[in-house]
Amino acid sequence: MASPHVSFDTLPASIRKPGKYFEFNTRLAVRTLPSNVQRVCIIAGKTDAGELPVHTPTEVYSDLEARLYAGPGSLGHLMCRAAIKAYPYIRLTLVTVADAQAGLAAAGSVAFAGAASKSGVITLYIGAEAYRVAVLRTWTAADTAAAFIHLINAAQLSPVTASVDAEALDTLVLTARHKGIDGNLIPLRLENTTEGQTAALTPMSGGQVNPDLADAFASIFAAGHQVIIIPYTDAESLEAFRDHLDATGHALEQRGAVGATALTGTLAQATTLASSVNAGRTTIALLPGTPSLPCEVAAAYGAVISSEEDPARPLNTLELNGIAVPPLERRLGRTEQETALYGGITPLEVGPGDKVQIVRAISTYTLDPQGIEDISLLDITTIRTLDYVRKACRERISLRFPREKLSARTAPKVRSELIDVLLKLEDLEIVEEVKANLPGLVVERDSQDPNRLNAAIPCDVVNGLHVFAGRIDLLL
C-alpha cells in the first residue's frame, strides 16, 4: 500500500541548509459542519420622512431605528416592527424603495353626520390599531372629523394620513402613506356608541402601481441573506422576486434563500396567485380577515422561518407573535386548509390561546415544467435543507483542498471528505440513509476539462412528520 503523500505550502523542496523546519496546516482543523445562521432582509417602501437612502442595505435592531430609517407608519417601519416582535433575536437588514412615480395612493373615508345628543366613543380601527375619540354632547360632525385628524396624524404607526374633505368638513379622508396597490388592502372598521351622530365608512381603494424592485434586488444580490421578505403581492413584483431567488440560488452563485410574503384576502385569490409563481423558493402565507396588515403578516412569517436554524425541522405550530386574530367566520376550515396546501399556499390558523400559528410551511411549487403535479419541493424545509447540504459540502472541500493538485489520489480524498460531511449531516437528522446511498456517491475526473472533478452526491433529505394515522380497534 502506497504511503500518504506529504505536501507543503511554505517549505520548498529545494532547502539545502541543515535544520528542522515546521509549517502550520490549518486545512484539517475544522471537522464540524458550518453554522446555519439565518440573515433576513426586508424590502419595503419608505416615506419622505425616512432618513435611509433607497437601495441601501442597512442593519436594523429596533422599532425606533426602523422608524427613523423608513419613516413613521411606512411599510418598512411596520414590517421591521412586526418581524422583531415575532422573533426578537432576528438578524435583520432593511432595504427601502421609493414609490412608483406613476403610482396612485389608495384612499378611504368616514362621513360623520349629525350632532351628538349624548356623549359616546367612536373607534376607528386602521389595521389592528384602534383610534378612539370621546365625542362630547353637542359636538358637530366637523368637530369629530377634526379630532380624528389630530389623533391619526400624531400617531407613529398609522399607515394612512388624515385630512378633511375640501368640500365637506364633516368627512374624514384617509390616504395611504404609500402609492400602490397595497394601500387598497389596509382594513378599516368602525364602532360608534354615540347617540345623534352617525359615521359611514368607505373602504380603502384606488391604489395603483407598486414600486419597481429591480434596483433593490440588485443591491442585495451578493449579500447572501437566507430569508427575504417583501410586502408586495402583485404579479409583477412576485415574478421579479422569483427571478431574484432563482438567480442567487443558481449553481454558479450558491447563495440560496427563501422568499416570504403574505395575503389576507380570499383562498381563491391566494391559490391563483401561487399558481402564477410556482417556485420552490417562494412561500406565501394566508390569514384571511386578520386586522393586521398583509405586510405585517409577511414580516412575522418570514421572521419565524428564520428563527429555526435546523433546515429540516418543520415549522408547524410556530406562533406569529403580534399578529391579530381574524374573526371566527373568516378563519380557514379544515377543507380550506387542505385546498391551500394543495394550491401552494401556507395556511395560518388560530391555535390555543388565540395565537396565530403556522399549519404547514410550503412553497408555491406544485407543477413541474410539463405541468405534472410535483411534490419534490412541497415543504419549504426541502429547499432549505438542500441549500445547507450544498453549503456544508462546498465549505469542506474549500477548506481541505484550497491549492490541491489533481492526480489519481485526489478523487478518493475528495470522496472521503464528502462521506464525512454526509455522515455528520445524518447525525443531525438533516439527511438519512447515507451508507445505503454511498454507491451513488461518485467523484470522477471530467472527460473534457483536465482540471476539473465532478461529483454526484446523493441527498436523501429528512422529511417532516406532518401526518400520523392510527386505527383504534374496538374490542368487546
C-alpha positions in Angstrom: 0.0 0.0 0.0 1.4 3.4 -1.0 2.3 5.7 1.8 0.4 9.0 2.1 2.0 11.9 0.2 3.1 14.8 2.4 2.9 18.2 0.7 3.9 21.6 2.0 2.6 25.1 1.3 5.5 27.2 2.6 8.5 24.8 2.8 10.2 24.4 -0.6 11.8 21.0 -1.5 14.9 22.9 -2.6 16.2 23.6 1.0 19.9 22.5 1.5 20.8 24.2 4.8 20.5 21.8 7.7 17.6 22.4 10.1 14.3 21.3 11.5 11.5 23.2 9.7 7.8 23.1 10.6 4.9 24.9 9.0 1.3 25.1 10.3 -1.5 23.4 8.4 -5.0 24.6 9.3 -6.9 22.9 6.5 -7.7 19.9 8.7 -8.7 21.9 11.8 -12.4 22.2 11.0 -14.1 18.9 11.4 -17.6 20.1 12.1 -20.5 21.4 9.9 -20.8 25.1 9.2 -23.3 27.2 11.2 -26.6 28.0 9.7 -27.3 31.5 11.0 -30.3 32.9 9.2 -30.0 36.5 8.0 -33.2 38.2 7.0 -33.7 41.1 4.5 -36.9 43.1 4.3 -37.5 45.1 1.1 -40.2 47.7 1.6 -41.3 51.3 0.9 -40.1 54.4 2.8 -41.7 57.8 3.1 -40.1 61.2 2.7 -39.6 61.3 6.5 -37.3 58.3 6.3 -33.6 59.0 6.6 -32.3 55.9 4.8 -31.5 56.4 1.1 -33.3 53.9 -1.1 -31.5 50.7 -2.2 -29.0 50.9 0.7 -29.0 47.7 2.8 -28.8 48.6 6.5 -29.0 46.5 9.6 -31.9 47.3 11.9 -32.0 46.4 15.6 -35.1 48.1 16.9 -38.5 49.6 16.1 -37.0 53.1 16.7 -34.3 52.6 14.1 -36.8 51.3 11.6 -39.0 54.3 12.2 -36.1 56.7 11.6 -34.8 54.9 8.5 -38.1 54.3 6.7 -40.4 57.0 8.3 -43.2 56.5 10.8 -46.0 54.3 9.6 -44.2 53.3 6.4 -44.2 49.8 5.1 -40.5 49.5 6.1 -41.2 50.6 9.6 -44.3 48.4 10.2 -42.6 45.3 8.7 -39.4 45.7 10.7 -41.5 46.2 13.8 -43.6 43.1 13.1 -40.5 41.0 12.4 -38.8 42.0 15.6 -41.9 41.4 17.6 -42.3 37.9 16.1 -38.7 37.0 16.6 -36.7 39.4 18.8 -33.3 37.8 18.0 -33.7 38.3 14.3 -30.6 39.4 12.2 -32.4 41.9 10.1 -31.4 44.1 7.1 -33.7 46.7 5.7 -33.7 47.9 2.0 -36.0 50.8 1.3 -37.6 51.5 -2.0 -39.4 54.7 -3.3 -43.0 54.7 -4.5 -43.5 54.4 -8.2 -43.8 57.8 -9.9 -46.8 56.6 -11.8 -48.4 55.2 -8.7 -51.6 56.4 -7.0 -52.3 56.2 -3.3 -55.4 54.4 -2.0 -57.9 56.4 -0.1 -60.9 55.8 2.2 -63.2 58.0 4.2 -65.5 58.3 7.1 -68.5 60.6 6.7 -69.9 61.9 10.0 -73.4 63.3 10.3 -75.5 65.0 12.9 -74.7 66.5 16.3 -74.2 64.2 19.3 -77.2 64.2 21.7 -75.3 62.1 24.2 -71.6 61.6 24.8 -70.0 58.4 23.5 -66.9 57.0 21.8 -66.3 56.4 18.1 -63.5 54.0 17.5 -61.8 53.8 14.1 -59.7 50.7 13.5 -56.9 51.1 10.9 -55.3 47.7 10.6 -55.1 46.3 14.1 -54.6 49.7 15.7 -57.6 51.4 17.4 -58.0 55.2 17.3 -60.7 56.4 19.8 -62.3 59.8 20.1 -64.5 60.7 23.0 -67.4 62.6 21.4 -69.0 65.1 23.7 -72.6 66.1 23.7 -73.4 68.8 21.1 -70.3 68.0 19.1 -70.9 68.5 15.4 -69.7 66.1 12.7 -67.0 68.6 11.8 -65.7 68.5 15.4 -65.4 64.8 15.4 -63.6 64.7 12.0 -61.1 67.3 13.3 -60.5 65.3 16.4 -59.7 62.2 14.3 -57.4 64.1 12.1 -55.3 65.3 15.0 -55.2 61.8 16.6 -54.3 59.9 13.4 -51.6 62.3 12.1 -49.9 62.3 15.5 -49.7 58.5 15.6 -46.4 56.8 14.8 -47.9 53.5 13.5 -50.7 54.7 11.2 -50.3 53.5 7.6 -52.5 56.4 6.5 -52.7 60.2 6.9 -55.9 62.0 7.7 -57.4 65.2 6.3 -60.8 66.8 5.9 -62.7 66.7 2.6 -62.3 70.1 0.9 -66.0 70.2 0.1 -67.4 68.5 3.2 -65.8 69.4 6.5 -67.7 66.6 8.2 -65.9 63.9 6.1 -62.6 62.4 7.2 -60.4 61.4 4.3 -57.8 58.7 4.9 -54.9 58.5 2.4 -52.3 55.7 2.3 -48.8 56.8 3.1 -47.6 54.9 0.0 -48.7 54.9 -3.5 -49.5 51.4 -4.9 -51.9 48.5 -4.8 -51.1 47.5 -1.3 -52.9 50.6 0.1 -56.1 49.0 -1.0 -55.5 46.2 1.5 -55.5 48.4 4.6 -58.5 47.2 6.6 -60.8 49.8 8.2 -63.5 49.2 10.8 -65.8 51.5 12.9 -67.5 51.2 16.3 -69.9 54.0 17.4 -71.5 54.4 20.9 -72.7 58.0 20.4 -76.3 59.0 20.0 -77.4 61.5 17.5 -74.2 61.3 15.4 -73.6 58.7 12.7 -70.5 57.6 10.9 -70.4 55.9 7.4 -67.2 54.1 6.4 -65.9 53.9 2.8 -63.1 51.2 2.5 -59.7 52.0 1.0 -59.5 51.8 -2.8 -57.9 53.4 -5.8 -54.3 52.5 -5.1 -52.3 51.6 -8.3 -48.8 50.6 -9.3 -46.4 49.1 -6.8 -42.7 50.1 -6.8 -40.1 48.6 -9.2 -38.0 46.2 -7.1 -35.2 45.6 -9.6 -32.6 48.0 -8.1 -33.5 46.8 -4.6 -32.8 43.2 -5.5 -29.6 44.3 -7.3 -28.4 46.0 -4.1 -28.5 42.7 -2.1 -27.6 40.2 -4.9 -24.2 39.4 -3.4 -25.2 39.8 0.3 -26.2 36.2 0.9 -29.4 36.6 3.0 -31.2 33.3 3.9 -34.7 34.8 4.1 -36.0 37.7 2.1 -39.4 39.3 2.8 -41.5 41.7 0.6 -44.9 43.2 1.2 -46.0 43.3 -2.4 -48.2 40.6 -3.9 -48.9 41.8 -7.4 -47.9 39.6 -10.2 -45.1 41.8 -11.5 -43.4 42.0 -8.0 -43.7 38.3 -7.4 -42.2 37.5 -10.8 -39.2 39.7 -10.0 -39.0 38.1 -6.6 -38.9 34.6 -8.1 -36.3 35.6 -10.6 -34.1 37.1 -8.0 -34.3 34.0 -5.8 -33.6 31.7 -8.7 -30.6 33.8 -9.7 -28.9 33.9 -6.3 -29.7 30.2 -5.7 -28.2 29.2 -9.0 -25.4 26.6 -9.0 -22.9 29.3 -10.1 -24.0 31.8 -7.3 -24.8 29.4 -4.5 -26.4 31.9 -2.2 -29.7 30.1 -1.7 -32.6 31.9 0.0 -36.3 31.6 0.5 -38.7 34.4 -0.1 -41.7 35.1 2.0 -44.8 37.3 1.7 -48.5 37.0 2.8 -52.1 37.6 1.9 -55.1 38.4 4.0 -57.7 38.1 1.2 -59.6 35.0 -0.1 -58.4 31.5 -0.6 -59.3 31.7 -4.3 -57.1 34.8 -4.8 -54.2 33.1 -2.9 -54.2 29.9 -4.9 -54.5 31.7 -8.2 -51.5 33.9 -7.3 -49.4 30.9 -6.1 -50.0 29.1 -9.4 -48.6 32.0 -11.3 -45.5 31.9 -9.2 -44.9 28.1 -8.9 -41.4 28.4 -7.4 -39.7 26.2 -4.8 -38.0 29.2 -3.1 -41.1 31.3 -2.6 -43.6 30.8 0.2 -46.9 32.7 0.7 -48.8 32.7 3.9 -52.6 33.2 4.1 -54.6 34.6 7.0 -58.0 35.8 5.7 -59.7 38.6 7.6 -57.0 39.5 10.1 -57.0 43.1 11.2 -53.2 43.1 10.8 -51.8 44.5 7.6 -50.6 41.9 5.0 -47.1 43.4 5.2 -47.1 42.7 8.9 -48.2 39.1 8.4 -45.5 38.7 5.8 -42.8 40.1 8.1 -43.8 38.0 11.1 -44.0 34.8 8.9 -40.5 35.4 7.4 -39.1 36.2 10.9 -40.5 32.9 12.3 -38.9 31.0 9.3 -35.6 32.5 10.2 -35.9 31.5 13.9 -35.4 27.8 13.0 -31.8 27.2 12.2 -32.3 23.4 11.6 -33.2 23.4 7.9 -35.1 20.1 8.1 -37.2 20.8 11.1 -40.9 21.6 10.3 -42.3 24.9 11.2 -45.8 23.5 12.1 -47.5 25.3 15.1 -44.9 28.1 15.4 -46.6 31.3 16.6 -46.6 34.6 14.7 -46.5 36.7 17.8 -48.1 40.2 17.3 -50.4 39.2 14.5 -54.1 39.9 15.2 -56.6 37.0 15.2 -59.2 37.1 12.4 -62.9 36.9 13.2 -64.3 33.3 13.6 -66.3 33.4 10.4 -63.2 34.3 8.2 -60.9 31.6 9.5 -59.9 28.8 7.2 -61.7 25.5 7.9 -60.0 22.1 7.5 -61.1 21.6 3.9 -60.0 25.1 3.0 -56.6 24.4 4.6 -56.2 21.2 2.5 -57.1 23.2 -0.6 -54.5 25.8 0.3 -51.8 23.2 0.9 -52.6 21.6 -2.5 -52.5 25.0 -4.1 -49.1 26.1 -3.0 -50.3 28.3 -0.1 -49.2 28.1 3.6 -52.3 28.4 5.7 -52.2 30.1 9.1 -54.7 29.2 11.8 -55.7 30.3 15.3 -54.4 28.0 17.9 -54.9 27.7 21.7 -54.8 31.0 23.5 -55.9 32.9 20.4 -52.4 32.7 18.8 -51.9 32.8 15.1 -49.7 29.9 14.1 -48.3 28.1 11.0 -50.2 25.0 9.8 -47.5 23.7 7.5 -45.0 25.9 5.6 -44.9 25.0 2.0 -43.6 26.6 -1.2 -45.7 27.7 -4.2 -44.1 25.0 -6.4 -46.8 22.5 -7.3 -46.2 21.6 -11.0 -43.1 20.6 -13.0 -42.3 22.3 -16.3 -44.5 19.7 -18.1 -47.5 20.7 -15.9 -47.4 17.4 -14.0 -48.0 17.6 -10.2 -44.7 17.5 -8.4 -44.1 17.3 -4.6 -40.3 17.4 -4.7 -40.2 20.9 -3.3 -43.5 20.9 -1.5 -42.2 21.8 2.0 -40.1 24.9 2.4 -37.8 22.8 4.5 -36.7 20.8 1.5 -35.0 23.7 -0.4 -33.6 25.0 2.9 -32.1 21.5 3.5 -30.6 21.3 0.0 -29.1 24.8 0.5 -27.5 23.8 3.7 -26.1 20.5 2.4 -24.6 22.4 -0.5 -23.0 24.9 1.9 -21.6 22.1 4.1 -20.1 20.2 1.1 -18.7 23.3 -0.5 -17.1 24.7 2.6 -15.5 21.3 3.5 -14.0 21.0 0.0 -12.8 24.6 0.1 -11.1 24.1 3.5 -9.4 20.8 2.6 -8.3 21.5 -0.9 -7.6 25.2 -1.4 -4.5 24.5 -3.6 -4.8 20.8 -4.4 -3.2 19.2 -7.4 -5.5 16.9 -9.5 -4.0 13.4 -9.6 -5.2 9.9 -9.3 -5.1 10.4 -5.5 -7.3 13.4 -5.5 -10.8 11.9 -6.2 -10.7 9.4 -3.4 -9.6 12.1 -0.9 -12.5 14.3 -2.0 -14.9 11.4 -1.8 -13.8 10.7 1.7 -14.4 14.2 2.9 -17.9 14.2 1.3 -18.7 11.0 3.1 -17.6 12.6 6.4 -19.9 15.6 5.8 -22.9 13.4 4.9 -22.4 11.3 8.0 -22.3 14.3 10.2 -25.4 15.6 8.5 -27.1 12.2 9.2 -26.1 12.6 12.9 -28.1 15.8 13.0 -31.0 14.2 11.2 -30.7 16.5 8.2 -30.1 13.7 5.7 -30.6 10.0 6.1 -29.6 6.6 4.6 -26.1 7.8 3.9 -24.4 4.4 3.9 -27.1 2.8 1.8 -26.6 5.6 -0.8 -22.8 5.5 -0.8 -22.6 3.6 -4.1 -24.3 6.6 -5.7 -21.6 9.0 -4.4 -19.3 9.3 -7.4 -16.3 11.6 -7.7 -14.6 11.4 -11.1 -12.5 13.4 -13.5 -14.2 15.4 -16.1 -14.0 13.9 -19.7 -13.3 17.3 -21.3 -11.6 19.6 -18.7 -8.4 18.1 -17.3 -8.5 20.4 -14.3 -12.0 19.5 -13.1 -13.5 17.0 -10.8 -17.2 16.1 -11.0 -19.3 14.6 -8.1 -22.7 13.1 -7.8 -23.8 13.4 -4.1 -27.0 11.5 -3.0 -29.0 13.6 -0.7 -31.9 11.8 1.0 -33.4 14.7 3.0 -35.1 14.0 6.3 -38.8 14.7 5.9 -41.1 16.3 8.4 -43.6 14.3 10.5 -46.7 16.0 9.2 -49.3 13.3 9.3 -49.9 10.4 11.8 -52.6 8.0 11.0 -53.8 5.4 13.6 -56.6 2.8 13.7 -58.3 2.1 17.0 -59.7 -1.4 17.1 -62.6 -1.8 19.4 -62.5 -5.0 21.5 -65.6 -6.1 23.5 
